[in-house]
Amino acid sequence: MENQSWKTEFNWIKAHAGHHGNELADQTAKEAATNSDINECYKRIPKSTARRELSDYSVTKWQSEWDYTTKGAITKTFSLK
């Protein structure tokens, strides 16, 4: 069951300073990194890949809209394909 009233905040805290939540997060991350029985649920995607895929998608969408619109018909006669 999801709790719709949860609030998430991100704050910087000094590492290895004995903060209970931070120590627990470190421990859990180490366990997850060394446990081969855990199914992968997150794949880190490089920023460059995300940027390229978004750019490719945007150009494809723009081209599709350009191809199917009647506005700017005279300008289309000058475009190179």
mmCIF file of the N, C-alpha and C atoms, coordinates in Angstrom:
data_MODEL
# 
_entry.id   MODEL 
# 
loop_
_atom_site.group_PDB 
_atom_site.id 
_atom_site.type_symbol 
_atom_site.label_atom_id 
_atom_site.label_alt_id 
_atom_site.label_comp_id 
_atom_site.label_asym_id 
_atom_site.label_entity_id 
_atom_site.label_seq_id 
_atom_site.pdbx_PDB_ins_code 
_atom_site.Cartn_x 
_atom_site.Cartn_y 
_atom_site.Cartn_z 
_atom_site.occupancy 
_atom_site.B_iso_or_equiv 
_atom_site.pdbx_formal_charge 
_atom_site.auth_seq_id 
_atom_site.auth_comp_id 
_atom_site.auth_asym_id 
_atom_site.auth_atom_id 
_atom_site.pdbx_PDB_model_num 
ATOM 1   N N  . MET A 1 1  ? 0.842  -1.185  0.000   1.00 0.00 ? 1  MET A N  1 
ATOM 2   C CA . MET A 1 1  ? 0.000  0.000   0.000   1.00 0.00 ? 1  MET A CA 1 
ATOM 3   C C  . MET A 1 1  ? 0.882  1.242   0.000   1.00 0.00 ? 1  MET A C  1 
ATOM 4   N N  . GLU A 1 2  ? 0.599  2.140   -0.909  1.00 0.00 ? 2  GLU A N  1 
ATOM 5   C CA . GLU A 1 2  ? 1.381  3.363   -0.994  1.00 0.00 ? 2  GLU A CA 1 
ATOM 6   C C  . GLU A 1 2  ? 0.824  4.412   -0.050  1.00 0.00 ? 2  GLU A C  1 
ATOM 7   N N  . ASN A 1 3  ? 1.727  5.151   0.541   1.00 0.00 ? 3  ASN A N  1 
ATOM 8   C CA . ASN A 1 3  ? 1.323  6.249   1.413   1.00 0.00 ? 3  ASN A CA 1 
ATOM 9   C C  . ASN A 1 3  ? 1.441  7.538   0.613   1.00 0.00 ? 3  ASN A C  1 
ATOM 10  N N  . GLN A 1 4  ? 0.325  8.106   0.257   1.00 0.00 ? 4  GLN A N  1 
ATOM 11  C CA . GLN A 1 4  ? 0.309  9.306   -0.578  1.00 0.00 ? 4  GLN A CA 1 
ATOM 12  C C  . GLN A 1 4  ? 0.785  10.555  0.156   1.00 0.00 ? 4  GLN A C  1 
ATOM 13  N N  . SER A 1 5  ? 0.887  10.489  1.464   1.00 0.00 ? 5  SER A N  1 
ATOM 14  C CA . SER A 1 5  ? 1.279  11.680  2.214   1.00 0.00 ? 5  SER A CA 1 
ATOM 15  C C  . SER A 1 5  ? 2.775  11.701  2.546   1.00 0.00 ? 5  SER A C  1 
ATOM 16  N N  . TRP A 1 6  ? 3.540  10.778  1.990   1.00 0.00 ? 6  TRP A N  1 
ATOM 17  C CA . TRP A 1 6  ? 4.976  10.776  2.265   1.00 0.00 ? 6  TRP A CA 1 
ATOM 18  C C  . TRP A 1 6  ? 5.626  11.994  1.639   1.00 0.00 ? 6  TRP A C  1 
ATOM 19  N N  . LYS A 1 7  ? 6.651  12.490  2.303   1.00 0.00 ? 7  LYS A N  1 
ATOM 20  C CA . LYS A 1 7  ? 7.415  13.618  1.791   1.00 0.00 ? 7  LYS A CA 1 
ATOM 21  C C  . LYS A 1 7  ? 8.881  13.211  1.798   1.00 0.00 ? 7  LYS A C  1 
ATOM 22  N N  . THR A 1 8  ? 9.541  13.403  0.677   1.00 0.00 ? 8  THR A N  1 
ATOM 23  C CA . THR A 1 8  ? 10.951 13.027  0.563   1.00 0.00 ? 8  THR A CA 1 
ATOM 24  C C  . THR A 1 8  ? 11.782 14.294  0.467   1.00 0.00 ? 8  THR A C  1 
ATOM 25  N N  . GLU A 1 9  ? 12.821 14.366  1.260   1.00 0.00 ? 9  GLU A N  1 
ATOM 26  C CA . GLU A 1 9  ? 13.746 15.493  1.222   1.00 0.00 ? 9  GLU A CA 1 
ATOM 27  C C  . GLU A 1 9  ? 15.157 14.955  1.073   1.00 0.00 ? 9  GLU A C  1 
ATOM 28  N N  . PHE A 1 10 ? 15.980 15.665  0.341   1.00 0.00 ? 10 PHE A N  1 
ATOM 29  C CA . PHE A 1 10 ? 17.376 15.309  0.189   1.00 0.00 ? 10 PHE A CA 1 
ATOM 30  C C  . PHE A 1 10 ? 18.218 16.381  0.864   1.00 0.00 ? 10 PHE A C  1 
ATOM 31  N N  . ASN A 1 11 ? 19.074 15.938  1.759   1.00 0.00 ? 11 ASN A N  1 
ATOM 32  C CA . ASN A 1 11 ? 19.956 16.851  2.473   1.00 0.00 ? 11 ASN A CA 1 
ATOM 33  C C  . ASN A 1 11 ? 21.355 16.262  2.509   1.00 0.00 ? 11 ASN A C  1 
ATOM 34  N N  . TRP A 1 12 ? 22.346 17.123  2.438   1.00 0.00 ? 12 TRP A N  1 
ATOM 35  C CA . TRP A 1 12 ? 23.719 16.672  2.556   1.00 0.00 ? 12 TRP A CA 1 
ATOM 36  C C  . TRP A 1 12 ? 24.049 16.502  4.029   1.00 0.00 ? 12 TRP A C  1 
ATOM 37  N N  . ILE A 1 13 ? 24.695 15.393  4.342   1.00 0.00 ? 13 ILE A N  1 
ATOM 38  C CA . ILE A 1 13 ? 25.230 15.215  5.698   1.00 0.00 ? 13 ILE A CA 1 
ATOM 39  C C  . ILE A 1 13 ? 26.649 14.699  5.572   1.00 0.00 ? 13 ILE A C  1 
ATOM 40  N N  . LYS A 1 14 ? 27.443 14.990  6.549   1.00 0.00 ? 14 LYS A N  1 
ATOM 41  C CA . LYS A 1 14 ? 28.834 14.564  6.525   1.00 0.00 ? 14 LYS A CA 1 
ATOM 42  C C  . LYS A 1 14 ? 28.904 13.039  6.619   1.00 0.00 ? 14 LYS A C  1 
ATOM 43  N N  . ALA A 1 15 ? 29.695 12.450  5.743   1.00 0.00 ? 15 ALA A N  1 
ATOM 44  C CA . ALA A 1 15 ? 29.835 10.990  5.725   1.00 0.00 ? 15 ALA A CA 1 
ATOM 45  C C  . ALA A 1 15 ? 30.642 10.512  6.923   1.00 0.00 ? 15 ALA A C  1 
ATOM 46  N N  . HIS A 1 16 ? 30.372 9.302   7.339   1.00 0.00 ? 16 HIS A N  1 
ATOM 47  C CA . HIS A 1 16 ? 31.102 8.628   8.419   1.00 0.00 ? 16 HIS A CA 1 
ATOM 48  C C  . HIS A 1 16 ? 31.122 9.447   9.716   1.00 0.00 ? 16 HIS A C  1 
ATOM 49  N N  . ALA A 1 17 ? 29.999 10.120  9.983   1.00 0.00 ? 17 ALA A N  1 
ATOM 50  C CA . ALA A 1 17 ? 29.912 10.940  11.184  1.00 0.00 ? 17 ALA A CA 1 
ATOM 51  C C  . ALA A 1 17 ? 28.981 10.310  12.217  1.00 0.00 ? 17 ALA A C  1 
ATOM 52  N N  . GLY A 1 18 ? 28.567 9.065   11.983  1.00 0.00 ? 18 GLY A N  1 
ATOM 53  C CA . GLY A 1 18 ? 27.746 8.359   12.941  1.00 0.00 ? 18 GLY A CA 1 
ATOM 54  C C  . GLY A 1 18 ? 26.255 8.646   12.860  1.00 0.00 ? 18 GLY A C  1 
ATOM 55  N N  . HIS A 1 19 ? 25.792 9.237   11.767  1.00 0.00 ? 19 HIS A N  1 
ATOM 56  C CA . HIS A 1 19 ? 24.354 9.470   11.590  1.00 0.00 ? 19 HIS A CA 1 
ATOM 57  C C  . HIS A 1 19 ? 23.679 8.123   11.319  1.00 0.00 ? 19 HIS A C  1 
ATOM 58  N N  . HIS A 1 20 ? 22.722 7.756   12.154  1.00 0.00 ? 20 HIS A N  1 
ATOM 59  C CA . HIS A 1 20 ? 22.093 6.435   12.071  1.00 0.00 ? 20 HIS A CA 1 
ATOM 60  C C  . HIS A 1 20 ? 21.546 6.129   10.673  1.00 0.00 ? 20 HIS A C  1 
ATOM 61  N N  . GLY A 1 21 ? 20.778 7.043   10.107  1.00 0.00 ? 21 GLY A N  1 
ATOM 62  C CA . GLY A 1 21 ? 20.186 6.816   8.788   1.00 0.00 ? 21 GLY A CA 1 
ATOM 63  C C  . GLY A 1 21 ? 21.225 6.645   7.704   1.00 0.00 ? 21 GLY A C  1 
ATOM 64  N N  . ASN A 1 22 ? 22.290 7.440   7.772   1.00 0.00 ? 22 ASN A N  1 
ATOM 65  C CA . ASN A 1 22 ? 23.353 7.349   6.782   1.00 0.00 ? 22 ASN A CA 1 
ATOM 66  C C  . ASN A 1 22 ? 24.116 6.037   6.917   1.00 0.00 ? 22 ASN A C  1 
ATOM 67  N N  . GLU A 1 23 ? 24.388 5.637   8.140   1.00 0.00 ? 23 GLU A N  1 
ATOM 68  C CA . GLU A 1 23 ? 25.085 4.366   8.368   1.00 0.00 ? 23 GLU A CA 1 
ATOM 69  C C  . GLU A 1 23 ? 24.237 3.196   7.878   1.00 0.00 ? 23 GLU A C  1 
ATOM 70  N N  . LEU A 1 24 ? 22.931 3.261   8.123   1.00 0.00 ? 24 LEU A N  1 
ATOM 71  C CA . LEU A 1 24 ? 22.014 2.217   7.666   1.00 0.00 ? 24 LEU A CA 1 
ATOM 72  C C  . LEU A 1 24 ? 21.976 2.164   6.138   1.00 0.00 ? 24 LEU A C  1 
ATOM 73  N N  . ALA A 1 25 ? 21.952 3.326   5.497   1.00 0.00 ? 25 ALA A N  1 
ATOM 74  C CA . ALA A 1 25 ? 21.955 3.376   4.032   1.00 0.00 ? 25 ALA A CA 1 
ATOM 75  C C  . ALA A 1 25 ? 23.247 2.791   3.472   1.00 0.00 ? 25 ALA A C  1 
ATOM 76  N N  . ASP A 1 26 ? 24.383 3.115   4.080   1.00 0.00 ? 26 ASP A N  1 
ATOM 77  C CA . ASP A 1 26 ? 25.671 2.566   3.643   1.00 0.00 ? 26 ASP A CA 1 
ATOM 78  C C  . ASP A 1 26 ? 25.684 1.050   3.771   1.00 0.00 ? 26 ASP A C  1 
ATOM 79  N N  . GLN A 1 27 ? 25.220 0.556   4.897   1.00 0.00 ? 27 GLN A N  1 
ATOM 80  C CA . GLN A 1 27 ? 25.199 -0.891  5.145   1.00 0.00 ? 27 GLN A CA 1 
ATOM 81  C C  . GLN A 1 27 ? 24.302 -1.598  4.127   1.00 0.00 ? 27 GLN A C  1 
ATOM 82  N N  . THR A 1 28 ? 23.129 -1.048  3.899   1.00 0.00 ? 28 THR A N  1 
ATOM 83  C CA . THR A 1 28 ? 22.181 -1.643  2.957   1.00 0.00 ? 28 THR A CA 1 
ATOM 84  C C  . THR A 1 28 ? 22.741 -1.632  1.535   1.00 0.00 ? 28 THR A C  1 
ATOM 85  N N  . ALA A 1 29 ? 23.380 -0.539  1.141   1.00 0.00 ? 29 ALA A N  1 
ATOM 86  C CA . ALA A 1 29 ? 23.969 -0.451  -0.197  1.00 0.00 ? 29 ALA A CA 1 
ATOM 87  C C  . ALA A 1 29 ? 25.084 -1.475  -0.373  1.00 0.00 ? 29 ALA A C  1 
ATOM 88  N N  . LYS A 1 30 ? 25.906 -1.650  0.651   1.00 0.00 ? 30 LYS A N  1 
ATOM 89  C CA . LYS A 1 30 ? 26.995 -2.639  0.573   1.00 0.00 ? 30 LYS A CA 1 
ATOM 90  C C  . LYS A 1 30 ? 26.442 -4.053  0.458   1.00 0.00 ? 30 LYS A C  1 
ATOM 91  N N  . GLU A 1 31 ? 25.401 -4.347  1.225   1.00 0.00 ? 31 GLU A N  1 
ATOM 92  C CA . GLU A 1 31 ? 24.779 -5.670  1.157   1.00 0.00 ? 31 GLU A CA 1 
ATOM 93  C C  . GLU A 1 31 ? 24.194 -5.910  -0.230  1.00 0.00 ? 31 GLU A C  1 
ATOM 94  N N  . ALA A 1 32 ? 23.529 -4.922  -0.787  1.00 0.00 ? 32 ALA A N  1 
ATOM 95  C CA . ALA A 1 32 ? 22.916 -5.062  -2.103  1.00 0.00 ? 32 ALA A CA 1 
ATOM 96  C C  . ALA A 1 32 ? 23.976 -5.235  -3.187  1.00 0.00 ? 32 ALA A C  1 
ATOM 97  N N  . ALA A 1 33 ? 25.101 -4.521  -3.046  1.00 0.00 ? 33 ALA A N  1 
ATOM 98  C CA . ALA A 1 33 ? 26.158 -4.584  -4.054  1.00 0.00 ? 33 ALA A CA 1 
ATOM 99  C C  . ALA A 1 33 ? 26.867 -5.929  -4.068  1.00 0.00 ? 33 ALA A C  1 
ATOM 100 N N  . THR A 1 34 ? 26.870 -6.626  -2.946  1.00 0.00 ? 34 THR A N  1 
ATOM 101 C CA . THR A 1 34 ? 27.594 -7.889  -2.864  1.00 0.00 ? 34 THR A CA 1 
ATOM 102 C C  . THR A 1 34 ? 26.681 -9.110  -2.916  1.00 0.00 ? 34 THR A C  1 
ATOM 103 N N  . ASN A 1 35 ? 25.371 -8.904  -2.985  1.00 0.00 ? 35 ASN A N  1 
ATOM 104 C CA . ASN A 1 35 ? 24.417 -10.004 -2.974  1.00 0.00 ? 35 ASN A CA 1 
ATOM 105 C C  . ASN A 1 35 ? 23.995 -10.327 -4.405  1.00 0.00 ? 35 ASN A C  1 
ATOM 106 N N  . SER A 1 36 ? 24.413 -11.476 -4.913  1.00 0.00 ? 36 SER A N  1 
ATOM 107 C CA . SER A 1 36 ? 24.078 -11.852 -6.293  1.00 0.00 ? 36 SER A CA 1 
ATOM 108 C C  . SER A 1 36 ? 22.665 -12.409 -6.414  1.00 0.00 ? 36 SER A C  1 
ATOM 109 N N  . ASP A 1 37 ? 21.962 -12.615 -5.312  1.00 0.00 ? 37 ASP A N  1 
ATOM 110 C CA . ASP A 1 37 ? 20.601 -13.144 -5.351  1.00 0.00 ? 37 ASP A CA 1 
ATOM 111 C C  . ASP A 1 37 ? 19.541 -12.061 -5.569  1.00 0.00 ? 37 ASP A C  1 
ATOM 112 N N  . ILE A 1 38 ? 19.947 -10.804 -5.516  1.00 0.00 ? 38 ILE A N  1 
ATOM 113 C CA . ILE A 1 38 ? 18.999 -9.704  -5.677  1.00 0.00 ? 38 ILE A CA 1 
ATOM 114 C C  . ILE A 1 38 ? 18.808 -9.451  -7.165  1.00 0.00 ? 38 ILE A C  1 
ATOM 115 N N  . ASN A 1 39 ? 17.537 -9.441  -7.596  1.00 0.00 ? 39 ASN A N  1 
ATOM 116 C CA . ASN A 1 39 ? 17.240 -9.119  -8.990  1.00 0.00 ? 39 ASN A CA 1 
ATOM 117 C C  . ASN A 1 39 ? 17.538 -7.656  -9.238  1.00 0.00 ? 39 ASN A C  1 
ATOM 118 N N  . GLU A 1 40 ? 18.088 -7.369  -10.393 1.00 0.00 ? 40 GLU A N  1 
ATOM 119 C CA . GLU A 1 40 ? 18.407 -5.995  -10.738 1.00 0.00 ? 40 GLU A CA 1 
ATOM 120 C C  . GLU A 1 40 ? 17.112 -5.225  -10.950 1.00 0.00 ? 40 GLU A C  1 
ATOM 121 N N  . CYS A 1 41 ? 16.982 -4.119  -10.283 1.00 0.00 ? 41 CYS A N  1 
ATOM 122 C CA . CYS A 1 41 ? 15.767 -3.321  -10.431 1.00 0.00 ? 41 CYS A CA 1 
ATOM 123 C C  . CYS A 1 41 ? 16.089 -1.916  -10.915 1.00 0.00 ? 41 CYS A C  1 
ATOM 124 N N  . TYR A 1 42 ? 17.366 -1.599  -11.125 1.00 0.00 ? 42 TYR A N  1 
ATOM 125 C CA . TYR A 1 42 ? 17.749 -0.267  -11.551 1.00 0.00 ? 42 TYR A CA 1 
ATOM 126 C C  . TYR A 1 42 ? 19.006 -0.363  -12.385 1.00 0.00 ? 42 TYR A C  1 
ATOM 127 N N  . LYS A 1 43 ? 18.974 0.242   -13.522 1.00 0.00 ? 43 LYS A N  1 
ATOM 128 C CA . LYS A 1 43 ? 20.156 0.306   -14.375 1.00 0.00 ? 43 LYS A CA 1 
ATOM 129 C C  . LYS A 1 43 ? 20.519 1.774   -14.532 1.00 0.00 ? 43 LYS A C  1 
ATOM 130 N N  . ARG A 1 44 ? 21.728 2.076   -14.222 1.00 0.00 ? 44 ARG A N  1 
ATOM 131 C CA . ARG A 1 44 ? 22.164 3.457   -14.353 1.00 0.00 ? 44 ARG A CA 1 
ATOM 132 C C  . ARG A 1 44 ? 22.450 3.743   -15.821 1.00 0.00 ? 44 ARG A C  1 
ATOM 133 N N  . ILE A 1 45 ? 21.851 4.792   -16.332 1.00 0.00 ? 45 ILE A N  1 
ATOM 134 C CA . ILE A 1 45 ? 22.030 5.186   -17.720 1.00 0.00 ? 45 ILE A CA 1 
ATOM 135 C C  . ILE A 1 45 ? 22.886 6.446   -17.735 1.00 0.00 ? 45 ILE A C  1 
ATOM 136 N N  . PRO A 1 46 ? 23.964 6.448   -18.517 1.00 0.00 ? 46 PRO A N  1 
ATOM 137 C CA . PRO A 1 46 ? 24.802 7.651   -18.579 1.00 0.00 ? 46 PRO A CA 1 
ATOM 138 C C  . PRO A 1 46 ? 24.014 8.855   -19.077 1.00 0.00 ? 46 PRO A C  1 
ATOM 139 N N  . LYS A 1 47 ? 24.361 10.014  -18.565 1.00 0.00 ? 47 LYS A N  1 
ATOM 140 C CA . LYS A 1 47 ? 23.693 11.253  -18.945 1.00 0.00 ? 47 LYS A CA 1 
ATOM 141 C C  . LYS A 1 47 ? 23.767 11.473  -20.456 1.00 0.00 ? 47 LYS A C  1 
ATOM 142 N N  . SER A 1 48 ? 24.913 11.134  -21.058 1.00 0.00 ? 48 SER A N  1 
ATOM 143 C CA . SER A 1 48 ? 25.082 11.323  -22.497 1.00 0.00 ? 48 SER A CA 1 
ATOM 144 C C  . SER A 1 48 ? 24.100 10.464  -23.286 1.00 0.00 ? 48 SER A C  1 
ATOM 145 N N  . THR A 1 49 ? 23.818 9.256   -22.804 1.00 0.00 ? 49 THR A N  1 
ATOM 146 C CA . THR A 1 49 ? 22.867 8.376   -23.483 1.00 0.00 ? 49 THR A CA 1 
ATOM 147 C C  . THR A 1 49 ? 21.459 8.939   -23.382 1.00 0.00 ? 49 THR A C  1 
ATOM 148 N N  . ALA A 1 50 ? 21.080 9.365   -22.196 1.00 0.00 ? 50 ALA A N  1 
ATOM 149 C CA . ALA A 1 50 ? 19.747 9.947   -22.008 1.00 0.00 ? 50 ALA A CA 1 
ATOM 150 C C  . ALA A 1 50 ? 19.586 11.187  -22.876 1.00 0.00 ? 50 ALA A C  1 
ATOM 151 N N  . ARG A 1 51 ? 20.598 12.029  -22.927 1.00 0.00 ? 51 ARG A N  1 
ATOM 152 C CA . ARG A 1 51 ? 20.548 13.252  -23.728 1.00 0.00 ? 51 ARG A CA 1 
ATOM 153 C C  . ARG A 1 51 ? 20.415 12.918  -25.215 1.00 0.00 ? 51 ARG A C  1 
ATOM 154 N N  . ARG A 1 52 ? 21.192 11.935  -25.690 1.00 0.00 ? 52 ARG A N  1 
ATOM 155 C CA . ARG A 1 52 ? 21.148 11.545  -27.101 1.00 0.00 ? 52 ARG A CA 1 
ATOM 156 C C  . ARG A 1 52 ? 19.781 10.960  -27.466 1.00 0.00 ? 52 ARG A C  1 
ATOM 157 N N  . GLU A 1 53 ? 19.260 10.071  -26.615 1.00 0.00 ? 53 GLU A N  1 
ATOM 158 C CA . GLU A 1 53 ? 17.963 9.464   -26.885 1.00 0.00 ? 53 GLU A CA 1 
ATOM 159 C C  . GLU A 1 53 ? 16.853 10.502  -26.892 1.00 0.00 ? 53 GLU A C  1 
ATOM 160 N N  . LEU A 1 54 ? 16.910 11.457  -25.982 1.00 0.00 ? 54 LEU A N  1 
ATOM 161 C CA . LEU A 1 54 ? 15.909 12.520  -25.941 1.00 0.00 ? 54 LEU A CA 1 
ATOM 162 C C  . LEU A 1 54 ? 16.015 13.395  -27.190 1.00 0.00 ? 54 LEU A C  1 
ATOM 163 N N  . SER A 1 55 ? 17.236 13.706  -27.604 1.00 0.00 ? 55 SER A N  1 
ATOM 164 C CA . SER A 1 55 ? 17.442 14.503  -28.806 1.00 0.00 ? 55 SER A CA 1 
ATOM 165 C C  . SER A 1 55 ? 16.911 13.772  -30.040 1.00 0.00 ? 55 SER A C  1 
ATOM 166 N N  . ASP A 1 56 ? 17.249 12.488  -30.168 1.00 0.00 ? 56 ASP A N  1 
ATOM 167 C CA . ASP A 1 56 ? 16.768 11.692  -31.308 1.00 0.00 ? 56 ASP A CA 1 
ATOM 168 C C  . ASP A 1 56 ? 15.251 11.650  -31.337 1.00 0.00 ? 56 ASP A C  1 
ATOM 169 N N  . TYR A 1 57 ? 14.633 11.428  -30.181 1.00 0.00 ? 57 TYR A N  1 
ATOM 170 C CA . TYR A 1 57 ? 13.171 11.376  -30.089 1.00 0.00 ? 57 TYR A CA 1 
ATOM 171 C C  . TYR A 1 57 ? 12.566 12.715  -30.492 1.00 0.00 ? 57 TYR A C  1 
ATOM 172 N N  . SER A 1 58 ? 13.162 13.804  -29.998 1.00 0.00 ? 58 SER A N  1 
ATOM 173 C CA . SER A 1 58 ? 12.637 15.140  -30.291 1.00 0.00 ? 58 SER A CA 1 
ATOM 174 C C  . SER A 1 58 ? 12.707 15.447  -31.782 1.00 0.00 ? 58 SER A C  1 
ATOM 175 N N  . VAL A 1 59 ? 13.822 15.105  -32.418 1.00 0.00 ? 59 VAL A N  1 
ATOM 176 C CA . VAL A 1 59 ? 13.972 15.360  -33.851 1.00 0.00 ? 59 VAL A CA 1 
ATOM 177 C C  . VAL A 1 59 ? 12.968 14.527  -34.644 1.00 0.00 ? 59 VAL A C  1 
ATOM 178 N N  . THR A 1 60 ? 12.795 13.274  -34.267 1.00 0.00 ? 60 THR A N  1 
ATOM 179 C CA . THR A 1 60 ? 11.838 12.398  -34.944 1.00 0.00 ? 60 THR A CA 1 
ATOM 180 C C  . THR A 1 60 ? 10.419 12.944  -34.805 1.00 0.00 ? 60 THR A C  1 
ATOM 181 N N  . LYS A 1 61 ? 10.055 13.360  -33.604 1.00 0.00 ? 61 LYS A N  1 
ATOM 182 C CA . LYS A 1 61 ? 8.717  13.915  -33.371 1.00 0.00 ? 61 LYS A CA 1 
ATOM 183 C C  . LYS A 1 61 ? 8.525  15.199  -34.161 1.00 0.00 ? 61 LYS A C  1 
ATOM 184 N N  . TRP A 1 62 ? 9.518  16.082  -34.146 1.00 0.00 ? 62 TRP A N  1 
ATOM 185 C CA . TRP A 1 62 ? 9.426  17.331  -34.893 1.00 0.00 ? 62 TRP A CA 1 
ATOM 186 C C  . TRP A 1 62 ? 9.258  17.045  -36.378 1.00 0.00 ? 62 TRP A C  1 
ATOM 187 N N  . GLN A 1 63 ? 10.057 16.124  -36.914 1.00 0.00 ? 63 GLN A N  1 
ATOM 188 C CA . GLN A 1 63 ? 9.992  15.811  -38.343 1.00 0.00 ? 63 GLN A CA 1 
ATOM 189 C C  . GLN A 1 63 ? 8.620  15.255  -38.718 1.00 0.00 ? 63 GLN A C  1 
ATOM 190 N N  . SER A 1 64 ? 8.079  14.397  -37.867 1.00 0.00 ? 64 SER A N  1 
ATOM 191 C CA . SER A 1 64 ? 6.757  13.829  -38.117 1.00 0.00 ? 64 SER A CA 1 
ATOM 192 C C  . SER A 1 64 ? 5.693  14.917  -38.158 1.00 0.00 ? 64 SER A C  1 
ATOM 193 N N  . GLU A 1 65 ? 5.739  15.834  -37.212 1.00 0.00 ? 65 GLU A N  1 
ATOM 194 C CA . GLU A 1 65 ? 4.775  16.929  -37.197 1.00 0.00 ? 65 GLU A CA 1 
ATOM 195 C C  . GLU A 1 65 ? 4.953  17.829  -38.414 1.00 0.00 ? 65 GLU A C  1 
ATOM 196 N N  . TRP A 1 66 ? 6.195  18.075  -38.804 1.00 0.00 ? 66 TRP A N  1 
ATOM 197 C CA . TRP A 1 66 ? 6.482  18.902  -39.980 1.00 0.00 ? 66 TRP A CA 1 
ATOM 198 C C  . TRP A 1 66 ? 5.942  18.238  -41.248 1.00 0.00 ? 66 TRP A C  1 
ATOM 199 N N  . ASP A 1 67 ? 6.134  16.936  -41.369 1.00 0.00 ? 67 ASP A N  1 
ATOM 200 C CA . ASP A 1 67 ? 5.686  16.207  -42.555 1.00 0.00 ? 67 ASP A CA 1 
ATOM 201 C C  . ASP A 1 67 ? 4.181  16.208  -42.719 1.00 0.00 ? 67 ASP A C  1 
ATOM 202 N N  . TYR A 1 68 ? 3.437  16.204  -41.611 1.00 0.00 ? 68 TYR A N  1 
ATOM 203 C CA . TYR A 1 68 ? 1.991  16.061  -41.676 1.00 0.00 ? 68 TYR A CA 1 
ATOM 204 C C  . TYR A 1 68 ? 1.208  17.354  -41.496 1.00 0.00 ? 68 TYR A C  1 
ATOM 205 N N  . THR A 1 69 ? 1.886  18.479  -41.405 1.00 0.00 ? 69 THR A N  1 
ATOM 206 C CA . THR A 1 69 ? 1.166  19.739  -41.278 1.00 0.00 ? 69 THR A CA 1 
ATOM 207 C C  . THR A 1 69 ? 1.050  20.413  -42.636 1.00 0.00 ? 69 THR A C  1 
ATOM 208 N N  . THR A 1 70 ? 0.006  21.189  -42.820 1.00 0.00 ? 70 THR A N  1 
ATOM 209 C CA . THR A 1 70 ? -0.149 21.948  -44.063 1.00 0.00 ? 70 THR A CA 1 
ATOM 210 C C  . THR A 1 70 ? 0.353  23.376  -43.890 1.00 0.00 ? 70 THR A C  1 
ATOM 211 N N  . LYS A 1 71 ? 0.605  23.757  -42.665 1.00 0.00 ? 71 LYS A N  1 
ATOM 212 C CA . LYS A 1 71 ? 1.124  25.105  -42.419 1.00 0.00 ? 71 LYS A CA 1 
ATOM 213 C C  . LYS A 1 71 ? 2.574  25.171  -42.898 1.00 0.00 ? 71 LYS A C  1 
ATOM 214 N N  . GLY A 1 72 ? 2.955  26.266  -43.458 1.00 0.00 ? 72 GLY A N  1 
ATOM 215 C CA . GLY A 1 72 ? 4.324  26.417  -43.940 1.00 0.00 ? 72 GLY A CA 1 
ATOM 216 C C  . GLY A 1 72 ? 4.569  25.643  -45.221 1.00 0.00 ? 72 GLY A C  1 
ATOM 217 N N  . ALA A 1 73 ? 3.520  25.387  -46.002 1.00 0.00 ? 73 ALA A N  1 
ATOM 218 C CA . ALA A 1 73 ? 3.647  24.573  -47.215 1.00 0.00 ? 73 ALA A CA 1 
ATOM 219 C C  . ALA A 1 73 ? 4.676  25.142  -48.187 1.00 0.00 ? 73 ALA A C  1 
ATOM 220 N N  . ILE A 1 74 ? 4.720  26.467  -48.325 1.00 0.00 ? 74 ILE A N  1 
ATOM 221 C CA . ILE A 1 74 ? 5.684  27.061  -49.254 1.00 0.00 ? 74 ILE A CA 1 
ATOM 222 C C  . ILE A 1 74 ? 7.115  26.822  -48.785 1.00 0.00 ? 74 ILE A C  1 
ATOM 223 N N  . THR A 1 75 ? 7.331  26.869  -47.478 1.00 0.00 ? 75 THR A N  1 
ATOM 224 C CA . THR A 1 75 ? 8.663  26.636  -46.925 1.00 0.00 ? 75 THR A CA 1 
ATOM 225 C C  . THR A 1 75 ? 9.098  25.199  -47.166 1.00 0.00 ? 75 THR A C  1 
ATOM 226 N N  . LYS A 1 76 ? 8.157  24.261  -47.132 1.00 0.00 ? 76 LYS A N  1 
ATOM 227 C CA . LYS A 1 76 ? 8.487  22.856  -47.355 1.00 0.00 ? 76 LYS A CA 1 
ATOM 228 C C  . LYS A 1 76 ? 9.075  22.609  -48.734 1.00 0.00 ? 76 LYS A C  1 
ATOM 229 N N  . THR A 1 77 ? 8.714  23.422  -49.681 1.00 0.00 ? 77 THR A N  1 
ATOM 230 C CA . THR A 1 77 ? 9.249  23.209  -51.035 1.00 0.00 ? 77 THR A CA 1 
ATOM 231 C C  . THR A 1 77 ? 10.745 23.481  -51.087 1.00 0.00 ? 77 THR A C  1 
ATOM 232 N N  . PHE A 1 78 ? 11.277 24.200  -50.104 1.00 0.00 ? 78 PHE A N  1 
ATOM 233 C CA . PHE A 1 78 ? 12.710 24.505  -50.065 1.00 0.00 ? 78 PHE A CA 1 
ATOM 234 C C  . PHE A 1 78 ? 13.510 23.499  -49.256 1.00 0.00 ? 78 PHE A C  1 
ATOM 235 N N  . SER A 1 79 ? 12.845 22.644  -48.494 1.00 0.00 ? 79 SER A N  1 
ATOM 236 C CA . SER A 1 79 ? 13.577 21.739  -47.610 1.00 0.00 ? 79 SER A CA 1 
ATOM 237 C C  . SER A 1 79 ? 14.208 20.593  -48.409 1.00 0.00 ? 79 SER A C  1 
ATOM 238 N N  . LEU A 1 80 ? 15.351 20.139  -47.959 1.00 0.00 ? 80 LEU A N  1 
ATOM 239 C CA . LEU A 1 80 ? 16.070 19.032  -48.608 1.00 0.00 ? 80 LEU A CA 1 
ATOM 240 C C  . LEU A 1 80 ? 15.818 17.765  -47.822 1.00 0.00 ? 80 LEU A C  1 
ATOM 241 N N  . LYS A 1 81 ? 15.587 16.687  -48.491 1.00 0.00 ? 81 LYS A N  1 
ATOM 242 C CA . LYS A 1 81 ? 15.396 15.410  -47.795 1.00 0.00 ? 81 LYS A CA 1 
ATOM 243 C C  . LYS A 1 81 ? 16.361 14.407  -48.346 1.00 0.00 ? 81 LYS A C  1 
# 
